């Protein structure tokens, strides 16, 4: 199951740098996760300082 980034994202970039598959990129208002590239490892969720990343 892929993860998604909620509106609580402050665009700090921590999730993007920690993603082992490069599935996260900067979007207009928040970072976004490419569900096809996400391997559901949970690294992004654990690294997010605001808890903005949740399982879909």
HUCOR-V667556 format. One record per residue. RES is the residue in three letters. SS is DSSP state (alpha for helix, beta for strand, coil for the rest). Layout:
RES_SS + RES_SS
//
This chain:
UNK_coil + UNK_coil + UNK_beta + UNK_beta + UNK_beta + UNK_coil + UNK_coil + UNK_coil + UNK_coil + UNK_coil + UNK_coil + UNK_coil + UNK_coil + UNK_alpha + UNK_alpha + UNK_alpha + UNK_alpha + UNK_alpha + UNK_coil + UNK_coil + UNK_coil + UNK_coil + UNK_coil + UNK_beta + UNK_beta + UNK_beta + UNK_coil + UNK_coil + UNK_coil + UNK_coil + UNK_beta + UNK_beta + UNK_beta + UNK_coil + UNK_coil + UNK_coil + UNK_coil + UNK_coil + UNK_coil + UNK_coil + UNK_coil + UNK_coil + UNK_alpha + UNK_alpha + UNK_alpha + UNK_alpha + UNK_alpha + UNK_coil + UNK_coil + UNK_coil + UNK_coil + UNK_coil + UNK_beta + UNK_beta + UNK_beta + UNK_coil
//
